Amino acid sequence: MSKRLLLVGAGHAHLEVIHQLKERKLSQVDVCLINPSSYQYYSGMFSGYTEGLYEEEDTRVDLEALTKRAGIHFIKKSAGRILPKQKKVVCSDRSVYPFDVVSFDTGSRSLPPSSIARTIKPNYQFIPQVNEIRKTTHPLIVGGGAAGCELAMSIQTYKNKHQIPGNVRVISAERILSDAPAHVSRKLRSIFSKKGIQLWEHERASEVLEDCVITDKGNRVRHTGVLWLGGAEADSLFQDSDVACDEQGFAYVRDTLQFEGYDHVFGAGDCVTMTDHPHLAKSGVYAVRQGPVLWENLQNYLKGNPLKRYNPQTNALYILSTGHKKGLLTYGPIAHHSHQAWKLKNKIDTEFIQKYKSFSE
């Protein structure tokens, strides 16, 4: 009798699983992918698209073509809840999908509920959002992490190229790039200044109004559109289900990428928190490395074999596009700003997306 494997979400790790399934079919296992969009957009190329270096098609993978080639049934729906004991996933339209094994790679949200701000998550919403906001005079980004800083520089570069007046504004609750060493933040602050990006550091956006954002220090920062990148927010998918979650609502997984208490439920990427590494950043650099481990463990679990353990790398390589084909490379204490850094980023990003695009064509 065949078993059913459900893949919920098409994040970095699941793209690798789907890629492997084309080459190595699982015997007597029916595989389904549940995802709300027919395309998976690659966030690593969002800055390049925003600046005008890439076209929309360059940044996305056709999931329907990809799954067809891999012999996977594609279900264009949003998962709303998991019933782990009953082995069922309930979608937002109340349809129910039973499974023997399920894996989640749905990413995270970045926008608090009931906000008028724009967001880049889910990622298929990014293109229309940025197309509009980059043409306005004073776009405002809430969030001083890597994504917020990179998009601020990309939007400002686009505005300068197209002679659109005004400056990008950034509000950061901490120092920008607070996870990096202080000298990296200083370097980025200097780049901001040269580009004319206005920065409010150590201020938290407490209220978003139609024409301004009010900070916790009482400042009213005027805007012509807000892009909210204030950190990862958990989807309600797991909070409404009988699974162990951290305080923010991200499901806990062990180093085998299995949910706490449920060996038949797996998870990777931003939607989960590792029990042994609770402060690991919600970043694609880790999800990419989780992909091969997840693939091996799904196979091993279905076959009754021992599972592998995922150990996150101590230092991760980050390269932020700063505009005009320059990049700020950081690796631990190392920081390097140059055209060569951007060329490396472009190589990594284009090779990643082409791996799955060529597979789906």
Order of alpha helices (4+ residues) and beta strands (2+ residues): beta-alpha-beta-beta-alpha-beta-alpha-beta-beta-beta-beta-beta-alpha-beta-alpha-beta-alpha-beta-beta-beta-beta-beta-alpha-beta-beta-beta-beta-alpha-beta-beta-beta-alpha
